[in-house]
Amino acid sequence: MPDHPGVPEGLCAYAQPTHADGTFDHDRAGRPKVGRVHLRAHPPTAPQRPDGLVNDADWNWATTAPRRWNTITTKLGDRADDVALALARAGCVGLEHDYRSGTICHPPRGWAPHPDLHAAWQEQNSKRAARRAAQDDEASRLAAELTHYPAAEPLVAILRAHRGGPYRDHVIETARAFLADDTMTDTGRAAPWAAVRWLKRGTKSDYDRDQEPLAQGGQGAVYSGMHKRTRIPIALKQLRYGDEDALHRMRREISIGHLYGGHPNVMPVLDSDPDGRWFVMPLANGSAASHAERLQRETGGLRDLVTAVCKGLRRPHTDDRIHRDIKPANVLLLNDEWVVADWGLGRQPRGETSIPRRTRTGTGFGSEGFAAPELSSGNPHNVTAAADIYSIGRLIAAILTRERPEQNLPLLPASGPWVAVVAEATHHSPSDRPQDVDEFLRLLKDIP
């Protein structure tokens, strides 16, 4: 039916036979009866997706099955006419119209995808089903092998869940890496959060987090949350401001958390944003500040905390990294171990340091009252481990006196064996203090 007045430009109307064998009923004059017509691209063209008008979701929906017009308008709304014509002109669908009294009736009854597209969709479905079956087999095999390792229980649970898709592929790759790595299979009863680290992929949507933060600092806010797939509790820290200095400090914190997080007294980083705007760590059970009353009361509690902080600092100090912000809020209780956290103001090894102002807070470096005097005078990038030892002394004094130290003013416990320890650690001159954590720990020999 060429050049029919009701056919839009770029399309041609084809009469639809009455019977499945391609024949028509005829009227008394012997003319074929036409009740419906199909509008298709003219000249005929291989189907190709039209540019701009159809997004991925609409394209997949339009080309996978025939659609009725009321379904099309529900899906596309005011765009239905434009999208239908664009798809028809691009050879992707044929529009089905009623034909009465020599007139093509509008709107169409619906559309049917080009046979080539429908065949391609069916082939894609077959390949997807084959991939899903292969994935199921591999997941079952890996789950059976992982049952011998208690630490891998979260991986087993995900593998056995009847869910296909990219995330399950990610878990399969994680399981393969676990089984191939002797250091992972020898972990025995690994830390409760180990599976979060194994499954890391730098995707924030892998985590739920609370609306209100647990804590807020100068550069970031910390939220409690959960890893969605394993239901393991986590803490998520993200930048409050997007300036370059804050971003640099968080990247430093992420780097050190990855580097030393295997030590039981350093807060590990489990997952992080590739750009360094957020990271995930285990959810701690409070800080030295929130446990101060218990630390005062329990014999040996404060000694255990100070010993743990020194152990957490030993390797970074050996590598010429200085924390520069030791204070009660940055020492956290994690799995019954005290860990050093929040390395954002840390000093990198000499030769790797960056723009000095990036780790400055307010008028100096570190936190007022806990920062060593040399951090606010001279060159704070030349400080030594003695700066962190000063801060440990101030931390001890703050816990025992329940007072916040004032910058450069002495603060000592009222009495007891800790007085001499704090006095030695907080000399004004760095050279008068213990020069490393092992020398400082020797001062604790008489502490109960």
TORVEX-414559 format. One record per residue (C-alpha): x, z, y; residue number from 1; chain. Coordinates in Angstrom, 3 decimals. Example, Ala and Ser with C-alpha at 12.3 -4.5 7.8 and 13.67 -1.06 7.14 Angstrom:
2
> c1 c3 c2 seq mol
> 12.300 7.800 -4.500 1 A
> 13.670 7.140 -1.060 2 A
This chain:
448
> c1 c3 c2 seq mol
> 0.000 0.000 0.000 1 A
> 2.528 -1.107 2.617 2 A
> 1.874 -0.826 6.358 3 A
> -1.166 1.387 5.863 4 A
> -2.269 2.813 9.256 5 A
> -2.303 6.416 7.979 6 A
> 1.291 6.395 6.723 7 A
> 3.916 8.122 8.928 8 A
> 7.041 6.188 9.900 9 A
> 9.726 6.158 7.208 10 A
> 7.221 6.566 4.348 11 A
> 5.253 4.267 2.114 12 A
> 1.956 4.987 0.289 13 A
> 1.764 4.450 -3.468 14 A
> -1.563 4.507 -5.267 15 A
> -1.820 7.120 -8.017 16 A
> -3.268 5.646 -11.246 17 A
> -6.463 7.097 -12.597 18 A
> -5.093 7.490 -16.123 19 A
> -1.858 8.877 -17.557 20 A
> -0.931 5.465 -18.990 21 A
> -0.726 4.032 -15.462 22 A
> -4.066 2.181 -15.461 23 A
> -6.935 2.414 -12.969 24 A
> -10.685 2.577 -13.217 25 A
> -12.308 -0.366 -11.422 26 A
> -15.420 -0.748 -9.291 27 A
> -18.151 -3.404 -9.828 28 A
> -16.148 -5.946 -7.887 29 A
> -13.176 -5.416 -10.209 30 A
> -11.066 -3.649 -7.610 31 A
> -8.992 -0.660 -8.789 32 A
> -10.432 2.692 -7.781 33 A
> -7.885 4.706 -5.764 34 A
> -8.630 8.409 -5.255 35 A
> -5.136 9.642 -4.389 36 A
> -1.922 8.264 -2.988 37 A
> 1.685 9.480 -2.865 38 A
> 3.742 9.098 0.300 39 A
> 7.416 8.570 -0.460 40 A
> 10.542 7.542 1.431 41 A
> 10.688 3.876 2.443 42 A
> 12.987 2.224 1.738 43 A
> 13.535 4.321 -1.431 44 A
> 16.541 6.613 -1.118 45 A
> 18.437 9.021 -3.303 46 A
> 17.283 12.564 -2.436 47 A
> 19.486 14.405 0.011 48 A
> 18.907 17.609 1.899 49 A
> 17.846 16.998 5.516 50 A
> 20.168 18.479 8.119 51 A
> 19.155 21.473 10.208 52 A
> 15.475 21.827 9.403 53 A
> 15.582 23.427 5.939 54 A
> 17.507 26.630 5.238 55 A
> 18.863 27.611 1.801 56 A
> 15.819 29.667 0.813 57 A
> 13.337 26.948 1.833 58 A
> 15.388 24.245 0.133 59 A
> 15.538 26.087 -3.193 60 A
> 11.840 26.888 -3.002 61 A
> 10.825 23.319 -2.104 62 A
> 12.802 21.546 -4.819 63 A
> 12.190 23.730 -7.876 64 A
> 8.478 23.035 -8.569 65 A
> 5.359 21.261 -7.240 66 A
> 3.659 23.178 -4.388 67 A
> 0.060 23.113 -3.127 68 A
> -0.550 22.758 0.599 69 A
> -2.058 26.193 1.089 70 A
> 1.046 27.686 -0.578 71 A
> 3.293 25.571 1.653 72 A
> 1.559 26.691 4.851 73 A
> 1.686 30.319 3.736 74 A
> 5.422 30.006 3.147 75 A
> 6.405 27.876 6.151 76 A
> 3.674 28.569 8.708 77 A
> 3.817 26.288 11.763 78 A
> 6.851 24.472 10.322 79 A
> 4.933 23.161 7.291 80 A
> 4.163 19.668 8.689 81 A
> 7.677 19.088 10.037 82 A
> 9.405 20.329 6.889 83 A
> 7.102 18.287 4.607 84 A
> 7.781 15.051 6.514 85 A
> 11.538 15.730 6.690 86 A
> 11.732 16.336 2.938 87 A
> 9.638 13.246 2.181 88 A
> 11.701 10.964 4.447 89 A
> 14.910 12.304 2.836 90 A
> 13.560 11.326 -0.608 91 A
> 13.331 14.957 -1.768 92 A
> 9.561 15.198 -2.343 93 A
> 6.522 12.995 -2.665 94 A
> 3.444 14.032 -0.647 95 A
> 0.130 13.843 -2.500 96 A
> -2.939 12.870 -0.390 97 A
> -6.584 12.267 -1.152 98 A
> -7.732 8.682 -0.401 99 A
> -11.333 8.133 0.568 100 A
> -13.112 5.082 2.032 101 A
> -9.829 3.334 2.685 102 A
> -8.403 6.300 4.570 103 A
> -5.456 8.592 3.712 104 A
> -6.735 12.138 4.162 105 A
> -4.647 14.751 5.995 106 A
> -3.253 17.305 5.417 107 A
> -1.765 16.494 2.017 108 A
> -2.837 18.267 -1.132 109 A
> 0.787 19.295 -1.671 110 A
> 4.119 17.901 -2.756 111 A
> 6.165 17.339 -5.918 112 A
> 9.977 17.330 -5.961 113 A
> 11.836 14.125 -6.786 114 A
> 12.376 13.877 -10.567 115 A
> 16.164 13.934 -10.096 116 A
> 15.957 17.209 -8.181 117 A
> 13.612 18.729 -10.713 118 A
> 15.904 17.679 -13.554 119 A
> 18.903 19.125 -11.711 120 A
> 17.013 22.381 -11.207 121 A
> 16.159 22.536 -14.909 122 A
> 19.782 21.859 -15.827 123 A
> 20.883 24.573 -13.421 124 A
> 18.404 26.953 -15.027 125 A
> 19.778 26.132 -18.466 126 A
> 23.348 26.747 -17.314 127 A
> 22.271 30.007 -15.650 128 A
> 20.608 31.147 -18.876 129 A
> 23.752 30.278 -20.846 130 A
> 25.922 32.178 -18.357 131 A
> 23.558 35.145 -18.531 132 A
> 23.736 35.167 -22.340 133 A
> 27.533 34.985 -22.262 134 A
> 27.618 37.738 -19.656 135 A
> 25.350 39.922 -21.814 136 A
> 27.613 39.420 -24.820 137 A
> 30.755 40.244 -22.840 138 A
> 29.114 43.283 -21.216 139 A
> 28.059 44.605 -24.627 140 A
> 31.546 44.103 -26.050 141 A
> 33.233 45.852 -23.124 142 A
> 30.731 48.708 -23.104 143 A
> 31.462 49.354 -26.789 144 A
> 35.221 49.494 -26.110 145 A
> 34.822 51.724 -23.039 146 A
> 32.845 54.378 -24.914 147 A
> 36.187 55.731 -26.185 148 A
> 37.133 56.699 -22.594 149 A
> 35.025 59.453 -20.958 150 A
> 36.264 58.475 -17.496 151 A
> 34.670 55.028 -17.894 152 A
> 31.145 56.355 -18.476 153 A
> 29.839 55.021 -15.113 154 A
> 31.105 51.544 -16.005 155 A
> 29.398 51.690 -19.387 156 A
> 26.084 52.621 -17.767 157 A
> 26.215 49.596 -15.442 158 A
> 27.288 47.207 -18.187 159 A
> 24.398 48.282 -20.395 160 A
> 21.815 47.868 -17.654 161 A
> 19.920 44.579 -18.113 162 A
> 20.915 43.080 -14.775 163 A
> 22.705 39.805 -14.324 164 A
> 24.317 38.402 -11.227 165 A
> 27.566 38.670 -9.268 166 A
> 27.790 42.470 -9.278 167 A
> 27.691 42.616 -13.064 168 A
> 30.488 40.030 -13.097 169 A
> 32.406 42.358 -10.776 170 A
> 31.886 45.277 -13.174 171 A
> 33.003 43.125 -16.120 172 A
> 36.244 42.279 -14.279 173 A
> 36.695 45.981 -13.452 174 A
> 36.180 46.910 -17.115 175 A
> 38.732 44.328 -18.229 176 A
> 41.248 45.680 -15.717 177 A
> 40.582 49.225 -16.923 178 A
> 41.241 48.342 -20.554 179 A
> 44.384 46.381 -19.682 180 A
> 45.930 49.148 -17.546 181 A
> 47.551 51.980 -19.522 182 A
> 47.584 54.219 -16.443 183 A
> 43.790 53.968 -16.258 184 A
> 43.027 54.369 -19.953 185 A
> 45.332 57.408 -20.106 186 A
> 43.464 59.222 -17.330 187 A
> 41.383 61.237 -19.800 188 A
> 38.895 63.119 -17.689 189 A
> 39.568 61.366 -14.387 190 A
> 38.397 62.607 -11.017 191 A
> 34.603 62.435 -10.625 192 A
> 34.941 59.723 -7.995 193 A
> 37.404 57.501 -9.915 194 A
> 34.778 54.860 -10.746 195 A
> 34.070 54.303 -7.038 196 A
> 37.718 53.372 -6.508 197 A
> 37.732 51.095 -9.557 198 A
> 34.605 49.295 -8.317 199 A
> 35.734 48.917 -4.709 200 A
> 35.141 45.544 -3.096 201 A
> 35.058 46.253 0.652 202 A
> 31.278 45.863 0.879 203 A
> 29.432 48.485 2.916 204 A
> 26.081 47.651 1.292 205 A
> 27.425 49.191 -1.947 206 A
> 26.765 52.591 -0.363 207 A
> 23.831 54.607 0.911 208 A
> 24.531 57.064 3.730 209 A
> 22.589 59.738 5.564 210 A
> 21.298 59.055 9.068 211 A
> 22.896 62.122 10.667 212 A
> 26.690 62.591 10.517 213 A
> 28.381 65.531 8.849 214 A
> 31.023 65.531 11.554 215 A
> 32.094 63.537 14.596 216 A
> 35.548 63.198 16.043 217 A
> 37.179 61.317 18.841 218 A
> 37.250 57.994 17.002 219 A
> 34.847 58.211 14.061 220 A
> 31.832 59.850 12.483 221 A
> 31.651 61.014 8.856 222 A
> 28.425 60.678 6.865 223 A
> 27.556 61.975 3.419 224 A
> 26.259 59.303 1.080 225 A
> 26.272 57.861 -2.408 226 A
> 27.673 54.893 -4.290 227 A
> 24.503 52.991 -5.163 228 A
> 25.416 51.802 -8.652 229 A
> 27.079 54.934 -10.036 230 A
> 25.190 57.536 -7.941 231 A
> 28.510 59.266 -7.248 232 A
> 28.481 61.278 -3.968 233 A
> 30.829 59.952 -1.290 234 A
> 31.653 60.410 2.374 235 A
> 31.720 57.348 4.638 236 A
> 33.717 57.399 7.850 237 A
> 33.110 54.703 10.415 238 A
> 34.284 53.999 13.926 239 A
> 32.155 55.285 16.772 240 A
> 33.822 52.891 19.221 241 A
> 35.233 49.436 18.651 242 A
> 38.282 49.521 20.944 243 A
> 41.604 48.311 19.609 244 A
> 43.293 51.724 19.712 245 A
> 40.564 53.418 17.624 246 A
> 40.623 50.519 15.166 247 A
> 44.390 50.804 14.832 248 A
> 44.171 54.546 14.141 249 A
> 41.530 54.075 11.452 250 A
> 43.580 51.347 9.803 251 A
> 46.488 53.804 9.744 252 A
> 44.297 56.457 8.145 253 A
> 43.152 53.949 5.497 254 A
> 46.714 52.831 4.790 255 A
> 48.020 56.377 4.274 256 A
> 44.976 57.326 2.175 257 A
> 45.730 54.409 -0.147 258 A
> 49.460 55.147 -0.176 259 A
> 49.359 58.880 -0.963 260 A
> 45.792 59.385 -2.208 261 A
> 46.962 59.728 -5.800 262 A
> 48.421 63.157 -4.937 263 A
> 46.007 66.029 -5.656 264 A
> 46.533 67.472 -2.152 265 A
> 45.951 64.289 -0.123 266 A
> 42.467 62.932 0.578 267 A
> 42.216 59.539 -1.165 268 A
> 40.586 56.427 0.262 269 A
> 38.286 54.895 -2.356 270 A
> 37.089 51.750 -0.578 271 A
> 37.386 50.297 2.892 272 A
> 36.331 47.556 5.253 273 A
> 38.837 44.663 5.203 274 A
> 38.885 44.896 9.016 275 A
> 39.365 48.674 8.989 276 A
> 36.097 49.709 10.689 277 A
> 34.953 52.064 7.910 278 A
> 36.188 53.600 4.715 279 A
> 34.871 55.666 1.819 280 A
> 36.371 58.884 0.462 281 A
> 35.163 61.573 -1.949 282 A
> 32.625 64.038 -0.561 283 A
> 34.429 67.321 0.144 284 A
> 32.961 70.797 -0.150 285 A
> 33.730 71.937 3.365 286 A
> 36.913 72.457 5.377 287 A
> 39.310 75.332 5.992 288 A
> 37.273 76.037 9.103 289 A
> 34.016 76.436 7.165 290 A
> 35.735 78.561 4.471 291 A
> 37.651 80.753 6.959 292 A
> 35.763 83.957 6.155 293 A
> 36.382 83.595 2.409 294 A
> 40.043 82.772 3.022 295 A
> 40.446 85.989 4.976 296 A
> 38.721 88.053 2.292 297 A
> 40.117 86.663 -0.975 298 A
> 43.587 87.718 -2.036 299 A
> 45.768 84.660 -2.450 300 A
> 43.185 82.263 -0.971 301 A
> 45.082 81.506 2.233 302 A
> 48.400 81.311 0.385 303 A
> 46.909 78.714 -1.983 304 A
> 45.647 76.686 0.972 305 A
> 48.991 76.734 2.793 306 A
> 50.855 75.857 -0.404 307 A
> 48.519 72.900 -1.014 308 A
> 48.986 71.605 2.540 309 A
> 52.771 71.775 2.144 310 A
> 52.598 69.932 -1.179 311 A
> 50.373 67.260 0.379 312 A
> 52.870 66.761 3.222 313 A
> 56.038 66.792 1.114 314 A
> 56.086 63.096 0.099 315 A
> 54.933 61.712 3.489 316 A
> 57.612 63.836 5.229 317 A
> 60.225 62.496 2.803 318 A
> 59.076 59.002 3.807 319 A
> 59.381 59.949 7.510 320 A
> 55.631 60.108 8.116 321 A
> 54.394 63.007 10.253 322 A
> 50.694 63.996 10.253 323 A
> 50.655 65.433 13.834 324 A
> 47.083 66.755 13.561 325 A
> 47.089 69.606 11.028 326 A
> 44.186 71.950 11.836 327 A
> 41.420 73.723 9.879 328 A
> 38.961 70.821 10.253 329 A
> 41.457 68.414 8.670 330 A
> 42.124 70.478 5.533 331 A
> 39.259 69.923 3.089 332 A
> 38.204 71.447 -0.222 333 A
> 37.874 68.712 -2.814 334 A
> 37.202 69.368 -6.489 335 A
> 38.567 72.936 -6.056 336 A
> 41.782 71.631 -4.488 337 A
> 42.761 71.759 -0.813 338 A
> 43.623 68.304 0.537 339 A
> 45.135 67.045 3.775 340 A
> 42.820 64.554 5.486 341 A
> 42.511 62.518 8.695 342 A
> 45.858 60.800 9.148 343 A
> 44.678 58.699 12.094 344 A
> 47.117 60.318 14.534 345 A
> 50.007 60.192 12.074 346 A
> 53.480 59.000 13.062 347 A
> 54.747 56.097 10.994 348 A
> 58.411 55.905 9.909 349 A
> 60.865 55.057 12.638 350 A
> 60.945 51.308 13.056 351 A
> 57.303 50.982 11.950 352 A
> 55.759 52.831 14.887 353 A
> 53.330 51.008 17.138 354 A
> 52.238 51.321 20.760 355 A
> 52.649 55.065 21.491 356 A
> 49.384 55.499 23.430 357 A
> 47.345 54.484 20.370 358 A
> 47.797 57.919 18.812 359 A
> 47.434 59.865 22.024 360 A
> 44.348 62.085 22.440 361 A
> 43.535 63.289 25.929 362 A
> 46.760 64.203 27.721 363 A
> 48.897 64.626 24.613 364 A
> 49.101 64.048 20.892 365 A
> 47.292 65.947 18.164 366 A
> 44.665 68.621 18.837 367 A
> 45.065 71.072 21.690 368 A
> 46.127 74.504 20.507 369 A
> 47.401 73.230 17.145 370 A
> 49.833 70.534 18.374 371 A
> 53.516 71.413 18.601 372 A
> 54.899 71.617 22.178 373 A
> 57.117 68.574 21.635 374 A
> 54.032 66.431 21.063 375 A
> 53.030 66.771 24.722 376 A
> 56.519 66.447 26.221 377 A
> 59.502 64.220 25.637 378 A
> 59.029 61.467 23.073 379 A
> 56.337 62.409 20.515 380 A
> 57.428 59.519 18.301 381 A
> 60.728 61.320 17.688 382 A
> 59.150 64.467 16.269 383 A
> 60.170 65.764 12.851 384 A
> 58.478 67.655 10.030 385 A
> 58.904 70.764 12.177 386 A
> 55.945 69.568 14.273 387 A
> 53.619 69.754 11.249 388 A
> 55.086 73.155 10.273 389 A
> 54.208 74.436 13.750 390 A
> 50.626 73.268 13.223 391 A
> 50.466 75.000 9.827 392 A
> 51.484 78.230 11.542 393 A
> 48.734 77.783 14.129 394 A
> 46.233 77.015 11.343 395 A
> 47.144 80.312 9.617 396 A
> 46.777 82.226 12.878 397 A
> 43.403 80.604 13.664 398 A
> 41.991 81.522 10.248 399 A
> 43.241 85.125 10.312 400 A
> 42.320 85.900 13.938 401 A
> 39.157 83.757 14.114 402 A
> 40.413 82.548 17.491 403 A
> 41.173 79.023 18.586 404 A
> 44.811 78.799 19.689 405 A
> 45.545 77.891 23.296 406 A
> 48.213 75.303 23.892 407 A
> 51.718 76.819 24.168 408 A
> 50.414 80.414 24.155 409 A
> 51.446 82.621 21.216 410 A
> 48.815 83.599 18.655 411 A
> 49.794 85.991 15.857 412 A
> 47.797 87.915 13.256 413 A
> 47.261 91.561 14.229 414 A
> 49.332 92.832 11.305 415 A
> 50.404 92.127 7.759 416 A
> 52.913 89.857 5.998 417 A
> 51.585 86.689 7.658 418 A
> 52.842 87.825 11.093 419 A
> 56.468 86.961 10.323 420 A
> 55.500 83.653 8.695 421 A
> 53.474 82.512 11.720 422 A
> 56.178 83.673 14.128 423 A
> 58.845 81.669 12.291 424 A
> 56.683 78.554 12.067 425 A
> 55.622 78.541 15.719 426 A
> 58.876 78.922 17.612 427 A
> 58.756 76.834 20.771 428 A
> 61.914 74.944 19.877 429 A
> 61.657 72.698 16.771 430 A
> 65.205 73.586 15.739 431 A
> 64.231 77.263 15.406 432 A
> 61.489 76.557 12.879 433 A
> 61.779 75.735 9.164 434 A
> 62.885 72.108 8.974 435 A
> 60.885 71.038 5.941 436 A
> 57.951 72.262 3.864 437 A
> 60.144 73.686 1.093 438 A
> 62.039 75.843 3.568 439 A
> 58.708 76.962 4.986 440 A
> 57.307 77.775 1.522 441 A
> 60.218 80.154 0.935 442 A
> 58.784 82.291 3.728 443 A
> 55.727 82.938 1.536 444 A
> 57.642 84.879 -1.144 445 A
> 56.200 88.209 0.047 446 A
> 52.655 86.945 0.659 447 A
> 50.196 88.295 -1.930 448 A
